[in-house]
Amino acid sequence: MTYNTVEEVYQFTKLAAGDFQPSDCQACIDRANAIVLAFAPHDATSDRSVRMEPIRKIAELYLAAAEVFAALANIYFLNSPPIRILSALNFQAGADSPTPTELLSALDRAGDQYREIGMGWLARVKPITTTIRAGS
């Protein structure tokens, strides 16, 4: 069970179906959901686990956004034309701005920020498994 829909991820990331395919977006949501369930599995018998459902949704949304931006970075980088160099006398300058590597870096940075925030939310949801024993 995933917590977010493709439309919610589009709304959150300010993207549209023309920017990123819905099937690819759903794959990103599924990967994010796998991470959420691996780190914080749902336990219907635990009151704490049930209360944490909204937090799981937020964590999945941020992790899905991270996956989307990581995929977008690769798509834009691989589809961008080679850099055009403008030469005049002894001066050379790039005519493209941003360059493909600058765009790749910016999208990767956005993905890293979303991942960091998502993992922060996920840390709040992790089950408490420590047992404290008095005496021996």
C-alpha positions in Angstrom: 0.0 0.0 0.0 1.4 3.3 -1.0 0.5 6.5 0.8 0.7 9.0 -2.0 -0.6 9.2 -5.6 1.1 10.4 -8.7 -1.0 13.6 -8.7 0.1 14.4 -5.1 3.8 14.0 -6.1 3.2 16.2 -9.2 1.6 18.8 -7.0 4.3 18.6 -4.4 7.2 18.8 -6.9 5.4 21.4 -9.1 5.8 19.0 -12.1 3.3 17.8 -14.6 2.8 14.7 -16.7 4.6 16.4 -19.6 7.6 16.9 -17.4 7.9 13.4 -16.0 5.9 10.4 -17.2 3.2 9.1 -14.7 4.5 5.5 -14.9 8.0 6.7 -14.0 6.5 8.8 -11.2 4.6 5.7 -9.9 7.9 3.7 -9.9 9.5 6.5 -7.8 6.6 6.3 -5.4 6.9 2.5 -5.2 10.6 2.8 -4.4 10.0 5.4 -1.8 7.3 3.2 -0.2 9.7 0.3 -0.1 12.1 2.4 1.9 9.4 3.6 4.2 8.1 0.1 4.9 11.6 -1.3 5.4 12.6 1.3 7.9 9.2 1.7 9.6 6.9 -1.2 8.9 3.2 -0.8 9.6 1.9 -2.8 12.6 -1.8 -2.6 13.0 -1.6 -4.0 16.5 0.6 -1.1 17.7 -1.2 2.2 18.6 2.1 4.1 17.9 2.4 2.6 14.5 -1.2 3.5 13.6 -0.7 7.1 14.9 2.4 7.4 12.7 0.6 6.8 9.4 0.4 10.5 8.5 4.2 10.8 9.1 4.8 7.8 6.9 2.9 9.6 4.1 5.0 12.7 4.5 8.3 10.6 4.5 7.1 8.8 1.4 6.3 12.0 -0.4 9.7 13.5 0.3 11.5 10.3 -0.7 9.4 10.0 -3.9 10.3 13.6 -4.7 14.0 12.7 -4.2 13.6 9.7 -6.6 11.8 12.0 -9.2 14.6 14.6 -9.1 17.3 12.0 -9.3 15.6 10.5 -12.4 15.0 14.0 -13.9 18.7 14.8 -13.5 19.7 11.8 -15.5 17.0 12.4 -18.2 18.0 16.0 -18.7 21.7 15.3 -18.6 21.5 12.5 -21.2 19.2 14.4 -23.5 21.0 17.8 -23.4 22.9 18.8 -26.5 26.7 19.1 -26.4 28.0 22.4 -25.0 28.5 25.1 -27.6 31.7 27.0 -27.4 31.9 30.6 -28.6 35.3 31.6 -29.9 36.5 35.1 -30.7 40.2 35.9 -31.1 41.8 34.3 -28.0 38.7 34.2 -25.9 36.4 31.2 -25.5 33.2 31.1 -23.6 30.3 28.6 -23.3 27.2 29.8 -25.1 24.8 27.5 -23.0 23.6 28.4 -19.6 23.1 26.5 -17.5 25.4 23.8 -18.9 24.3 20.2 -18.7 26.6 19.5 -15.7 25.3 22.6 -13.9 21.7 21.4 -14.4 22.6 17.9 -13.3 24.2 19.2 -10.2 21.2 21.5 -9.3 18.7 18.6 -9.8 20.9 16.2 -7.8 21.1 18.8 -5.0 17.3 19.2 -5.0 17.0 15.4 -4.8 19.5 15.2 -2.0 17.6 17.8 0.0 14.3 16.0 -0.4 16.0 12.7 0.6 17.5 14.2 3.7 14.1 15.7 4.8 12.3 12.4 4.0 14.8 10.4 6.0 14.4 12.9 8.9 10.7 12.3 8.9 11.3 8.5 8.6 13.5 8.6 11.7 10.6 9.8 13.7 8.5 6.8 12.6 11.0 4.0 13.3 9.6 1.5 15.7 10.9 1.6 19.3 12.5 -1.8 19.9 14.7 -1.2 22.9 13.8 -3.0 26.0 14.9 -1.6 29.4 15.4 -4.1 32.2 16.0 -3.2 35.8 18.4 -5.4 37.7 19.8 -8.7 36.5 
